[in-house]
Amino acid sequence: MYPNKILLIPLIGIILLVVYISVPWTSSSIPLSITQHELWPFALERAWSSVFRYERPLDPFLANLMESGLLKLKDHQVEYQMTRPSKENVCDGVDAVVYIMTMLTTDDTERRKVMRKLLFDKANLPSNHNVIHRYVVGRYPANRTYQQNLIDEMKAHDDIIFVNYEEVYGKNYIKWHAMHEWHMKHCPQAKTFIKIDDDTAIYLKRTFQWLDRDFGGIIKNTTEYFVCNAFSTDSPPIRDVDSKWFVSYEQLDKNFVRYCSGPAVITTNETVAKLIKTQEKVRFEPVDDAFYTGIVREEAGVGLYGFHGIDNPGNGCSNDGLPFYISKHYGPGRKKPQARGPARPVTGPARLSISIFEAGRPVWAGPGQPGPLTTPGLLIFH
């Protein structure tokens, strides 16, 4: 552990912000995305991480699971390590792998607990496809016990890929590549590759119903594609140097090509293999979803298809009554969904399950959004 005295400034600032927000405001005074009682540990954890680092050598348990990964781009390459599966035959008979980009913070650890019970419960998985999931995490030295916490979670659930790189938004492209590399090394025969963020709810049973229908025919007769909430037009990069999405003119001197909004992306093993090869001819750009599903995808000649059931609730059904709605992103800054029809507060275990995607805000259940658990493990998408 070592202190960084210069970085005490943001620590003091964040503590003052916490004190300011802790004043008992009325609901109309200030809109918050997280509740007061949850803000204290969240803010202090992030503040502490800017001042103290607890990076230690890898625990022997983790070190013994490590394998090498190599990300090659036109202008640079990155060597990294990630954990291999504990079982060599992990993907025997597997049709699809769902990869969840997440972190080792306290909040994200709680989300994983909920996602295991909710999204990946047998009741919410397709009966005609064998689907497994893997959480993808990086180092988190802000927490001195993060390695032991990670080991305990890996031993309990065996569903985590640890990438030996520190969690920084600008390094997310390494985690994307690690997912690609891990899939092609250990699950190359698993046709379907799904990537989601940990603040995204996805109803996998219905997702595969639509996949079996080629998403209404849009991917018929093709094995290389991205299906997602696609941006409709080319969008300009953010040039504000203070933004985490900042892209310099040296990195990209034109608009982005069409790409996927990253919280839910559906693709194939053939697409992933093609991207790994194609990216060697592409210059780096730091916005990870725009890079892989836009720039590299276009260079590879892979199609991009928007499906209006992704991150778009309440937009109807097919002619035979199958709802389009399959996923919803509840990320920072998203407006709380409004219940329609008879609404009722969610309490108890159901409250925990839903609030985790709402960053702690009170949630009301009703048609058009993920509803309460009427039975353990049952996810309701209307």
Summary of the structure (lengths in Angstrom):
residues: 382
radius of gyration: 21.0
end to end distance: 49.6
largest distance: 63.8
contacts: 1163
relative contact order: 0.12
helix: 34%
strand: 21%
